[in-house]
Amino acid sequence: MLQEKITLNSDKWIDNYADYLFNYAVVRVNDGDLAKDLVQETFFAGLKSAKNFQGKSTERTWLVSILKRKVIDHYRKINSKKGQAEVRMNFYDNGENEGSWIEERVPQSWDNASEKAIENQELKTQLEICLDNLPEKYGLVFRMKTIQEFETEEICKELNITTSNLWVIIHRARTQLRKCMEENWFNN
C-alpha cells in the first residue's frame, strides 16, 4: 500500500498556521514581538528548506519542529558567553562606593525574587478569575484552543461548531479577557 506524499502549500501557511505558531512561540519566549519574529524566521526557513520536506508529517508538524529549533537557538544565543564584550558598567557614580563591574559579572536582577513570585501568582489568580467570568462556551473554547492546544478541527467536532464560529468565540473571549485584566490588574 503506497502512502500519498504530502506536499507543501506555502501560500496558505500564514492563514493556516500563523496563529498556532505564534501561540506556541509566545508561551515559550514570553515576548510577543520576539514570538512574531521567530514565526517569521520559521516561515523563511521553511521556504528555504522546502526541498527537504519528505511528507512524513503534516505541514504544521514540520513547521513546529522548525520553530522549536528557532526557540532553542534563541535561548542558546542569549545564554552564550560568546560575544559578550568586556564592558564596564557603573553601579555607583561617585563617592567612596564608586565602582564598576565587567558586563558578564553584573548581577542579572536587583529585585526581590519572592516579590516577583508573589506578583506572578497574583497575576495568574486574576487571569483565572477573568477566565472564569467568561461565558461558559467562550471559556471552554478559549482554554481548549489556547491553553490545552487542541486542534481547531477537534474543538469544532467536540462542540459541534463551525471553524468561523470558533474564531469568533476566540476573538470575543480575548477581547473580554483583555478588558477584565485591564480593569482588575493593570489599572491597580
TORDO-604671 format. One line per field, with one value per residue: residue in one letter; chain; x, y negated, z negated of N, C-alpha, C, O, CB in turn. Coordinates in steps of 0.2 Angstrom, whole numbers, plus 2048, in hexadecimal, padded with zeros to 3 digits. Glycine has a CB too. Layout:
BEGIN
rest: a; ...
kette: A; ...
n.east: X; ...
n.north: Y; ...
n.up: Z; ...
ca.east: X; ...
ca.north: Y; ...
ca.up: Z; ...
c.east: X; ...
c.north: Y; ...
c.up: Z; ...
o.east: X; ...
o.north: Y; ...
o.up: Z; ...
cb.east: X; ...
cb.north: Y; ...
cb.up: Z; ...
This chain:
BEGIN
rest: m; l; q; e; k; i; t; l; n; s; d; k; w; i; d; n; y; a; d; y; l; f; n; y; a; v; v; r; v; n; d; g; d; l; a; k; d; l; v; q; e; t; f; f; a; g; l; k; s; a; k; n; f; q; g; k; s; t; e; r; t; w; l; v; s; i; l; k; r; k; v; i; d; h; y; r; k; i; n; s; k; k; g; q; a; e; v; r; m; n; f; y; d; n; g; e; n; e; g; s; w; i; e; e; r; v; p; q; s; w; d; n; a; s; e; k; a; i; e; n; q; e; l; k; t; q; l; e; i; c; l; d; n; l; p; e; k; y; g; l; v; f; r; m; k; t; i; q; e; f; e; t; e; e; i; c; k; e; l; n; i; t; t; s; n; l; w; v; i; i; h; r; a; r; t; q; l; r; k; c; m; e; e; n; w; f; n; n
kette: A; A; A; A; A; A; A; A; A; A; A; A; A; A; A; A; A; A; A; A; A; A; A; A; A; A; A; A; A; A; A; A; A; A; A; A; A; A; A; A; A; A; A; A; A; A; A; A; A; A; A; A; A; A; A; A; A; A; A; A; A; A; A; A; A; A; A; A; A; A; A; A; A; A; A; A; A; A; A; A; A; A; A; A; A; A; A; A; A; A; A; A; A; A; A; A; A; A; A; A; A; A; A; A; A; A; A; A; A; A; A; A; A; A; A; A; A; A; A; A; A; A; A; A; A; A; A; A; A; A; A; A; A; A; A; A; A; A; A; A; A; A; A; A; A; A; A; A; A; A; A; A; A; A; A; A; A; A; A; A; A; A; A; A; A; A; A; A; A; A; A; A; A; A; A; A; A; A; A; A; A; A; A; A; A; A; A; A
n.east: 804; 804; 808; 801; 80B; 80D; 80C; 813; 80B; 80E; 809; 7FE; 802; 802; 7F5; 7F0; 7F9; 7FF; 7F9; 7F9; 807; 80C; 806; 80B; 819; 819; 816; 821; 82B; 827; 825; 81D; 821; 82D; 829; 821; 82C; 833; 82A; 829; 836; 835; 82C; 834; 83F; 839; 835; 841; 846; 83D; 83F; 844; 83A; 831; 825; 820; 81A; 80D; 80B; 80A; 810; 81D; 821; 81F; 82A; 835; 833; 835; 843; 847; 843; 84B; 858; 857; 857; 864; 86C; 86A; 86F; 87C; 88D; 895; 89A; 896; 89B; 8A9; 8A3; 8A2; 898; 890; 88C; 88B; 88D; 895; 89F; 8A4; 89F; 8A1; 8A2; 8A3; 89E; 8A2; 899; 894; 894; 88B; 87E; 86F; 862; 85B; 850; 844; 842; 838; 82E; 82B; 826; 81B; 813; 812; 80A; 7FF; 7FB; 7F8; 7ED; 7E4; 7E2; 7DC; 7D0; 7CB; 7C9; 7C0; 7B5; 7B1; 7A4; 79E; 7A0; 7A9; 7B4; 7B7; 7BA; 7C5; 7CE; 7D0; 7D6; 7E1; 7E8; 7E8; 7EB; 7E4; 7DF; 7D8; 7CE; 7CB; 7C5; 7BA; 7B3; 7B0; 7A8; 79F; 79F; 7A2; 7B1; 7B3; 7AA; 7B1; 7BD; 7B7; 7B2; 7BE; 7C4; 7BB; 7BC; 7C9; 7C9; 7C0; 7C8; 7D3; 7CD; 7C8; 7D4; 7DB; 7D3; 7D3; 7E0; 7EB; 7E8; 7E9
n.north: 806; 7F6; 7E6; 7D6; 7C9; 7BA; 7AA; 799; 78A; 77B; 76F; 76E; 76E; 764; 760; 76D; 771; 767; 761; 76C; 76F; 763; 763; 76E; 76A; 75F; 763; 769; 760; 755; 748; 73D; 736; 73C; 749; 748; 745; 751; 759; 754; 756; 764; 767; 762; 76A; 776; 774; 773; 780; 789; 792; 79D; 7A2; 7B1; 7B6; 7BE; 7BA; 7AF; 79E; 794; 79B; 79D; 78F; 78B; 792; 78C; 77F; 783; 785; 778; 771; 778; 774; 767; 766; 76C; 762; 757; 75C; 75E; 75C; 757; 749; 740; 731; 729; 71F; 711; 70E; 701; 701; 6F8; 6E7; 6DD; 6D8; 6E2; 6EE; 6F0; 6FA; 708; 715; 723; 726; 734; 738; 731; 731; 739; 736; 72A; 729; 730; 741; 748; 73F; 73D; 74A; 74A; 740; 746; 751; 74A; 744; 74F; 755; 74A; 74B; 757; 755; 74C; 754; 75D; 755; 753; 757; 767; 76F; 768; 768; 775; 779; 770; 774; 781; 77F; 776; 778; 786; 78A; 791; 798; 78E; 794; 79F; 799; 792; 79E; 7A4; 79B; 798; 78D; 780; 77C; 76F; 76A; 76E; 766; 759; 75A; 75C; 74F; 747; 74B; 748; 73A; 737; 73D; 734; 728; 72B; 72E; 721; 719; 71F; 722; 71C; 70E; 70D
n.up: 800; 805; 7FE; 7FF; 804; 7FA; 7FF; 7FF; 7FC; 7FC; 7FF; 7F7; 7EA; 7E0; 7DE; 7DA; 7CF; 7C8; 7BC; 7B3; 7B2; 7AD; 7A1; 79B; 79B; 793; 786; 783; 784; 77E; 783; 78D; 799; 79C; 79E; 7AA; 7B3; 7B2; 7B8; 7C5; 7C9; 7C9; 7D3; 7DE; 7DD; 7E0; 7ED; 7F3; 7F1; 7F7; 800; 7F9; 7F2; 7EF; 7EE; 7E5; 7DA; 7D4; 7DB; 7D1; 7C6; 7CA; 7CC; 7BE; 7B9; 7BF; 7B9; 7AB; 7AB; 7AE; 7A3; 799; 79E; 79C; 78E; 78C; 792; 78A; 77E; 780; 77D; 786; 78F; 786; 781; 779; 770; 765; 758; 74F; 73D; 733; 734; 72D; 71F; 710; 713; 720; 72F; 73B; 746; 750; 75E; 760; 753; 74C; 740; 745; 741; 737; 72F; 723; 722; 71C; 71C; 729; 72C; 724; 72A; 737; 733; 72F; 73B; 743; 73B; 73D; 74B; 74C; 745; 74E; 759; 754; 753; 760; 76D; 76C; 778; 77F; 776; 776; 783; 785; 77C; 780; 78D; 78C; 77F; 77D; 789; 794; 7A4; 7B0; 7B8; 7B0; 7A5; 7AB; 7AF; 7A3; 79C; 7A5; 7AE; 7BA; 7C4; 7C6; 7BC; 7B1; 7B1; 7B0; 7A3; 79C; 79F; 799; 78B; 788; 789; 77F; 774; 775; 771; 764; 75E; 75F; 758; 74B; 748; 74E; 74C; 73F
ca.east: 800; 808; 806; 802; 80F; 80A; 810; 813; 807; 811; 804; 7F8; 805; 800; 7EE; 7EF; 7FD; 802; 7F7; 7FB; 80E; 80D; 804; 811; 81F; 818; 816; 828; 830; 824; 826; 819; 825; 832; 825; 820; 832; 835; 825; 82B; 83C; 833; 82A; 83A; 843; 835; 835; 848; 848; 837; 841; 846; 833; 830; 81E; 81F; 816; 809; 80F; 80B; 815; 823; 822; 821; 831; 839; 832; 838; 84A; 848; 843; 851; 85D; 856; 85A; 86B; 86F; 86A; 872; 882; 892; 898; 897; 895; 8A1; 8AB; 8A0; 8A2; 891; 891; 886; 88B; 891; 89A; 8A0; 8A8; 89D; 8A2; 8A5; 8A0; 89E; 8A3; 892; 892; 894; 886; 878; 86A; 85C; 85C; 84A; 843; 83F; 832; 829; 829; 822; 814; 810; 810; 804; 7F9; 7F9; 7F5; 7E7; 7DF; 7E0; 7D7; 7CA; 7C8; 7C7; 7BA; 7B0; 7AF; 79F; 7A0; 7A2; 7AF; 7B9; 7B9; 7BE; 7CB; 7D3; 7D2; 7DA; 7E7; 7EB; 7E9; 7EE; 7E0; 7DF; 7D1; 7C9; 7C9; 7C0; 7B4; 7AF; 7AE; 7A3; 79A; 79F; 7A6; 7B8; 7B2; 7A8; 7B7; 7C1; 7B3; 7B2; 7C5; 7C5; 7B7; 7BF; 7CF; 7C7; 7BD; 7CD; 7D7; 7C9; 7C8; 7DB; 7DC; 7CF; 7D4; 7E7; 7F0; 7E6; 7EA
ca.north: 800; 7F0; 7E1; 7D0; 7C4; 7B4; 7A4; 793; 785; 776; 769; 76E; 76F; 75E; 761; 773; 773; 761; 760; 772; 76F; 75E; 765; 773; 767; 75A; 767; 76C; 75B; 750; 741; 73D; 734; 742; 74F; 746; 745; 758; 75C; 752; 75A; 76B; 767; 761; 770; 77B; 773; 775; 787; 78C; 798; 7A2; 7A5; 7B8; 7B8; 7C3; 7B7; 7A9; 798; 791; 79F; 79B; 788; 78B; 795; 786; 77A; 785; 784; 771; 76F; 77A; 770; 760; 767; 76D; 75C; 752; 75F; 75F; 757; 754; 743; 73B; 72C; 727; 718; 710; 70B; 6FE; 702; 6F2; 6E2; 6D9; 6DA; 6E7; 6F5; 6F0; 700; 70B; 71C; 725; 728; 73B; 73A; 72D; 735; 739; 733; 726; 72A; 735; 746; 74A; 73A; 73F; 750; 749; 73D; 74B; 755; 746; 743; 756; 755; 745; 74D; 75D; 752; 749; 75A; 760; 750; 754; 75B; 76E; 772; 764; 76A; 77C; 778; 76C; 779; 787; 77D; 772; 77B; 78D; 78B; 796; 796; 78A; 799; 7A3; 794; 792; 7A4; 7A5; 796; 797; 786; 77F; 779; 767; 768; 76F; 760; 754; 75B; 75A; 748; 744; 74D; 744; 733; 737; 73E; 72E; 723; 72D; 72D; 71A; 716; 722; 724; 716; 708; 70D
ca.up: 800; 806; 7FA; 803; 801; 7F9; 802; 7FB; 7FF; 7F9; 800; 7F2; 7E3; 7DC; 7DC; 7D6; 7CA; 7C4; 7B5; 7AF; 7B1; 7A9; 79A; 799; 79A; 78E; 780; 781; 783; 77A; 786; 794; 79F; 79E; 7A1; 7B1; 7B6; 7B3; 7BD; 7CB; 7CA; 7CA; 7DA; 7E3; 7DD; 7E3; 7F4; 7F5; 7F0; 7F9; 804; 7F4; 7F0; 7F2; 7EE; 7DF; 7D5; 7D7; 7DC; 7CA; 7C2; 7CD; 7CA; 7B7; 7B7; 7C0; 7B4; 7A5; 7AC; 7AE; 79C; 796; 7A1; 799; 787; 78C; 793; 784; 778; 782; 77A; 78C; 792; 781; 781; 772; 76F; 75E; 756; 748; 739; 72F; 738; 72A; 718; 70E; 716; 728; 732; 741; 747; 757; 760; 75F; 74C; 749; 73E; 74A; 73E; 730; 72B; 71E; 726; 719; 71E; 730; 72B; 721; 72F; 73C; 731; 72F; 742; 745; 738; 740; 751; 74B; 743; 754; 75D; 751; 754; 767; 76E; 76C; 77E; 781; 772; 778; 78A; 784; 778; 785; 793; 78A; 77A; 77E; 790; 798; 7AB; 7B2; 7BA; 7AA; 7A1; 7AF; 7AF; 79C; 79A; 7AA; 7B0; 7C1; 7C3; 7C5; 7B6; 7AC; 7B1; 7AD; 79C; 79A; 79F; 793; 785; 788; 788; 778; 770; 775; 76E; 75D; 75B; 75F; 752; 744; 746; 751; 74A; 737
c.east: 804; 804; 807; 806; 80C; 80F; 80E; 80E; 808; 80D; 7FF; 7FB; 802; 7F9; 7ED; 7F3; 800; 800; 7F9; 803; 810; 80B; 809; 817; 81E; 818; 81D; 82D; 82D; 825; 822; 81D; 82A; 82F; 823; 826; 834; 830; 827; 831; 83A; 831; 82F; 83E; 83F; 835; 83C; 849; 842; 839; 843; 83F; 832; 829; 81C; 81B; 812; 80E; 810; 810; 81C; 825; 823; 828; 836; 839; 835; 840; 84B; 848; 849; 857; 85D; 859; 861; 86F; 870; 86E; 87A; 887; 895; 895; 896; 89C; 8A2; 8A9; 8A0; 89B; 892; 88B; 886; 88F; 896; 89A; 8A4; 8A6; 89E; 8A5; 8A1; 8A1; 89F; 89C; 890; 891; 88E; 880; 872; 863; 85D; 856; 849; 840; 839; 82C; 826; 824; 81B; 810; 80E; 80A; 7FE; 7F6; 7F5; 7EE; 7E2; 7DD; 7DB; 7D0; 7C7; 7C6; 7C1; 7B4; 7AD; 7A8; 7A2; 7A3; 7A9; 7B5; 7BC; 7BD; 7C5; 7D1; 7D5; 7D7; 7E1; 7EB; 7ED; 7EB; 7EA; 7E0; 7D8; 7CC; 7C6; 7C3; 7BA; 7AF; 7AC; 7A8; 79E; 799; 7A3; 7AD; 7B7; 7AF; 7AD; 7BB; 7BE; 7B3; 7B9; 7C6; 7C1; 7BA; 7C5; 7CE; 7C4; 7C3; 7D1; 7D3; 7C9; 7CF; 7DD; 7D9; 7D1; 7DC; 7EC; 7EE; 7E7; 7F0
c.north: 7FA; 7EA; 7DB; 7CB; 7BD; 7AE; 79E; 78E; 77E; 76F; 769; 76F; 76A; 75F; 767; 774; 76D; 761; 766; 771; 769; 760; 76A; 76F; 762; 75D; 768; 766; 755; 749; 741; 73C; 739; 748; 74E; 747; 74D; 75B; 75A; 756; 761; 76C; 766; 767; 776; 77B; 775; 77D; 78C; 793; 79E; 7A5; 7AC; 7BA; 7BD; 7C1; 7B2; 7A3; 795; 795; 79D; 794; 787; 78D; 790; 781; 77C; 784; 77C; 76F; 772; 776; 769; 761; 768; 767; 757; 755; 760; 75A; 754; 74E; 73E; 737; 72B; 720; 717; 70C; 708; 700; 6FC; 6ED; 6DE; 6DB; 6E0; 6EE; 6F5; 6F7; 702; 712; 71E; 728; 72F; 73C; 736; 732; 734; 736; 730; 727; 730; 73B; 748; 745; 73B; 745; 74F; 745; 741; 74F; 751; 745; 74A; 756; 750; 748; 753; 75A; 74F; 74F; 75D; 75B; 750; 758; 762; 771; 76E; 767; 771; 77C; 775; 771; 77F; 785; 77A; 775; 782; 78F; 790; 793; 793; 790; 79D; 79F; 794; 798; 7A5; 7A1; 794; 790; 785; 77C; 772; 766; 769; 768; 75A; 754; 75A; 753; 745; 745; 749; 73D; 733; 738; 737; 729; 724; 72C; 725; 717; 719; 723; 71E; 710; 707; 70A
c.up: 800; 802; 7FF; 800; 800; 7FC; 7FE; 7FF; 7FB; 7FA; 7FA; 7EA; 7DE; 7DA; 7D8; 7D0; 7C5; 7BD; 7B1; 7AD; 7AD; 7A2; 797; 797; 794; 787; 77E; 781; 77F; 77C; 78D; 79A; 7A1; 7A1; 7A8; 7B5; 7B7; 7B8; 7C4; 7CD; 7CC; 7D1; 7DF; 7E3; 7E1; 7EB; 7F7; 7F5; 7F3; 7FD; 800; 7F1; 7F3; 7F1; 7E9; 7DA; 7D8; 7D7; 7D5; 7C6; 7C4; 7CB; 7C2; 7B5; 7B9; 7BB; 7AD; 7A6; 7AC; 7A7; 798; 798; 79D; 792; 787; 78D; 78D; 77E; 779; 77F; 780; 78D; 78C; 780; 77A; 771; 767; 75D; 74F; 744; 734; 733; 734; 722; 716; 711; 71D; 72A; 738; 741; 74E; 758; 75E; 758; 748; 746; 743; 747; 737; 72C; 727; 722; 723; 71B; 725; 730; 729; 727; 735; 73A; 731; 736; 744; 741; 73B; 747; 751; 749; 74A; 759; 75B; 752; 75C; 768; 76E; 772; 780; 77D; 774; 77E; 789; 781; 77D; 78A; 790; 784; 77B; 785; 794; 79F; 7AC; 7B4; 7B4; 7A6; 7A4; 7AE; 7A8; 79A; 79F; 7AC; 7B7; 7BF; 7C2; 7BF; 7B0; 7AC; 7AF; 7A6; 799; 799; 799; 78C; 783; 786; 781; 773; 76F; 770; 766; 75A; 75A; 759; 74B; 743; 748; 74E; 742; 735
o.east: 808; 7FE; 80C; 805; 809; 815; 809; 80E; 805; 80D; 7FC; 7F7; 801; 7F8; 7E9; 7F0; 803; 804; 7FC; 805; 814; 80F; 80B; 81A; 823; 81B; 81E; 832; 831; 826; 825; 81C; 82B; 831; 824; 826; 836; 832; 827; 832; 83E; 832; 82F; 840; 842; 836; 83D; 84D; 841; 836; 843; 840; 831; 827; 817; 819; 812; 813; 815; 814; 820; 82B; 827; 82B; 83B; 83E; 839; 843; 851; 84C; 84C; 85B; 862; 85D; 865; 874; 875; 870; 87E; 885; 899; 88F; 894; 8A1; 89E; 8AD; 89D; 899; 893; 885; 881; 895; 89B; 897; 8A7; 8A9; 89B; 8A9; 89D; 8A6; 89E; 898; 88A; 88E; 88E; 87E; 871; 860; 860; 856; 84D; 83A; 834; 827; 820; 81F; 816; 80A; 808; 806; 7F9; 7F0; 7F0; 7E9; 7DC; 7D8; 7D7; 7CB; 7C1; 7C0; 7BC; 7AE; 7A8; 7A7; 7A7; 7A9; 7AD; 7BB; 7C2; 7C2; 7CA; 7D6; 7DB; 7DC; 7E6; 7F1; 7F3; 7ED; 7EE; 7E1; 7D3; 7C6; 7C0; 7BE; 7B4; 7A9; 7A6; 7A4; 799; 794; 7A7; 7AE; 7BA; 7B1; 7AD; 7BC; 7C1; 7B4; 7B9; 7C9; 7C4; 7BA; 7C6; 7D1; 7C6; 7C3; 7D3; 7D7; 7CA; 7CF; 7E0; 7DC; 7D1; 7DD; 7EF; 7F3; 7E4; 7F2
o.north: 7F9; 7E9; 7D9; 7CA; 7BB; 7AE; 79D; 78E; 77C; 76B; 763; 76F; 76B; 75F; 767; 777; 76E; 760; 765; 772; 769; 75E; 769; 771; 762; 75A; 768; 767; 750; 744; 745; 73F; 73B; 74B; 752; 74A; 74F; 760; 75E; 758; 764; 770; 76A; 76A; 77A; 77F; 778; 77F; 792; 798; 7A4; 7AA; 7AC; 7BF; 7C0; 7C5; 7B0; 7A2; 792; 791; 79C; 793; 783; 78A; 78F; 77F; 778; 782; 77A; 76A; 76E; 774; 767; 75C; 766; 765; 755; 751; 761; 754; 74F; 74C; 738; 739; 72B; 71C; 71B; 707; 70B; 700; 6FC; 6EF; 6DC; 6E0; 6E3; 6F3; 6FA; 6FA; 6FF; 715; 719; 72B; 730; 742; 736; 736; 72E; 733; 733; 726; 735; 73A; 74A; 747; 73B; 746; 752; 746; 740; 750; 753; 745; 749; 758; 752; 747; 753; 75D; 750; 74E; 75E; 75E; 74D; 75C; 763; 774; 771; 768; 773; 77F; 778; 771; 780; 789; 77C; 775; 784; 795; 794; 78D; 794; 78F; 79F; 7A2; 795; 798; 7A7; 7A3; 791; 78D; 78A; 779; 76F; 760; 765; 766; 755; 74F; 756; 750; 740; 741; 747; 73A; 72E; 735; 735; 726; 720; 729; 723; 713; 715; 725; 71B; 70B; 702; 70A
o.up: 7FB; 803; 802; 7FA; 804; 7FB; 7FB; 805; 7F7; 7F5; 7F9; 7E6; 7D9; 7D4; 7D3; 7CB; 7C0; 7B9; 7AB; 7A8; 7A8; 79D; 791; 792; 78F; 782; 778; 77D; 77D; 778; 791; 79F; 7A7; 7A5; 7AC; 7BB; 7BD; 7BC; 7C8; 7D3; 7D0; 7D5; 7E4; 7E8; 7E4; 7EE; 7FC; 7F9; 7F1; 7FD; 802; 7EE; 7F9; 7F4; 7EA; 7D5; 7DE; 7D4; 7D3; 7C3; 7C0; 7C9; 7C0; 7B1; 7B6; 7B9; 7AA; 7A1; 7A9; 7A5; 794; 794; 79B; 790; 783; 78A; 78C; 77A; 775; 77F; 77F; 78D; 78E; 77E; 775; 772; 764; 761; 74A; 746; 730; 736; 737; 720; 71B; 711; 720; 727; 73A; 73E; 752; 754; 75C; 756; 742; 74A; 745; 74B; 733; 726; 728; 724; 726; 71B; 726; 733; 72B; 728; 738; 73E; 733; 737; 747; 745; 73C; 749; 755; 74C; 74B; 75C; 75F; 752; 75D; 763; 771; 772; 783; 77F; 774; 77F; 78C; 783; 77D; 78B; 793; 785; 77A; 786; 798; 7A0; 7A8; 7B1; 7B4; 7A4; 7A1; 7AE; 7A7; 797; 79E; 7AD; 7B8; 7B9; 7BE; 7BC; 7AC; 7A6; 7AC; 7A2; 794; 794; 796; 788; 77E; 782; 77E; 76D; 769; 76C; 762; 755; 755; 755; 747; 73D; 744; 74E; 73F; 72F
cb.east: 7FB; 809; 809; 7FB; 816; 809; 80E; 81A; 7FF; 818; 801; 7F4; 80C; 801; 7E9; 7F1; 803; 801; 7EF; 7FA; 812; 809; 7FD; 812; 821; 812; 811; 82A; 832; 826; 82D; 813; 829; 836; 81F; 81D; 838; 834; 81E; 82C; 841; 82E; 825; 83E; 845; 82D; 834; 84D; 849; 833; 847; 84A; 82E; 835; 81C; 826; 81A; 803; 80B; 804; 814; 823; 81C; 81B; 832; 837; 82B; 837; 84C; 843; 83C; 852; 85D; 84F; 856; 86D; 86C; 863; 86F; 883; 897; 898; 891; 893; 89F; 8B2; 89A; 8A8; 88B; 891; 887; 88E; 88C; 899; 899; 8A8; 895; 8A6; 8A4; 8A3; 898; 8A8; 891; 896; 89A; 883; 876; 868; 857; 85D; 844; 840; 844; 833; 82C; 82F; 826; 815; 815; 816; 806; 7FB; 7FF; 7F9; 7E7; 7E3; 7E7; 7DA; 7CB; 7CD; 7CD; 7BB; 7B2; 7B4; 79B; 79B; 79D; 7AE; 7B7; 7B2; 7BA; 7CB; 7D0; 7CC; 7D7; 7E4; 7E7; 7E2; 7F5; 7D9; 7E0; 7D3; 7CC; 7CF; 7C3; 7B5; 7B4; 7B4; 7A7; 793; 7A2; 7A2; 7BC; 7AE; 7A2; 7BB; 7C4; 7AC; 7B0; 7CA; 7C3; 7B0; 7C1; 7D4; 7C1; 7B8; 7D1; 7D8; 7C2; 7C6; 7E0; 7DA; 7C7; 7D1; 7E9; 7F0; 7E0; 7E8
cb.north: 800; 7EE; 7E0; 7CD; 7C3; 7B2; 7A3; 790; 786; 774; 76A; 775; 76F; 757; 762; 779; 777; 75B; 760; 778; 76E; 758; 768; 778; 763; 755; 76D; 770; 758; 750; 73F; 739; 72E; 744; 750; 73F; 742; 75B; 75A; 74A; 75A; 76D; 761; 75B; 773; 77B; 76C; 772; 789; 788; 797; 7A0; 7A0; 7BC; 7BA; 7C6; 7B4; 7A8; 793; 791; 7A6; 79C; 784; 78F; 79B; 783; 779; 78D; 787; 76D; 773; 782; 76F; 75E; 76C; 772; 759; 751; 765; 760; 75B; 759; 744; 73F; 726; 729; 717; 70B; 710; 6F6; 709; 6F3; 6DD; 6D2; 6DA; 6E8; 6F5; 6EB; 706; 707; 720; 72B; 726; 73F; 739; 728; 732; 740; 738; 71F; 729; 733; 74D; 74A; 733; 741; 756; 744; 737; 74F; 758; 73F; 742; 75C; 753; 73E; 750; 761; 74C; 745; 75F; 761; 749; 757; 759; 773; 771; 75C; 76B; 780; 774; 766; 77C; 78A; 778; 76B; 77A; 791; 78C; 797; 79C; 785; 79E; 7A5; 78D; 790; 7AA; 7A4; 78F; 79A; 781; 77B; 77B; 765; 76D; 775; 75F; 753; 762; 75E; 745; 746; 755; 744; 731; 73C; 744; 72C; 723; 734; 730; 717; 718; 728; 72A; 716; 706; 714
cb.up: 7FA; 80D; 7F4; 804; 805; 7F1; 80A; 7FA; 7FE; 7FB; 806; 7F3; 7E4; 7DF; 7E3; 7DB; 7CC; 7C8; 7B5; 7B3; 7B8; 7AB; 79A; 79F; 7A0; 78F; 781; 787; 78A; 773; 787; 793; 79E; 797; 79D; 7B1; 7B3; 7AC; 7BB; 7CB; 7C4; 7C5; 7DB; 7E0; 7D6; 7E1; 7F6; 7F1; 7E9; 7FE; 808; 7EF; 7F1; 7EE; 7F5; 7DD; 7CF; 7D2; 7E1; 7C7; 7C2; 7D5; 7CC; 7B3; 7BB; 7C7; 7B2; 7A4; 7B3; 7B2; 798; 798; 7A8; 799; 784; 792; 799; 782; 776; 789; 775; 792; 796; 77A; 785; 771; 773; 75C; 757; 749; 735; 728; 73A; 72A; 715; 706; 714; 72A; 72D; 747; 745; 758; 767; 762; 749; 74E; 737; 74C; 73E; 731; 730; 718; 726; 711; 71D; 734; 726; 71B; 732; 73E; 72A; 72C; 746; 742; 730; 741; 755; 745; 73E; 758; 75D; 74A; 752; 76C; 774; 76A; 784; 77F; 76B; 779; 78F; 780; 772; 788; 797; 787; 773; 77C; 790; 795; 7AF; 7B8; 7BF; 7A5; 7A0; 7B6; 7B1; 797; 798; 7A8; 7AB; 7C6; 7C9; 7CB; 7B4; 7AE; 7B8; 7B0; 79A; 79E; 7A6; 794; 785; 78E; 78D; 777; 772; 77C; 770; 75D; 75F; 765; 753; 744; 74A; 758; 74C; 735
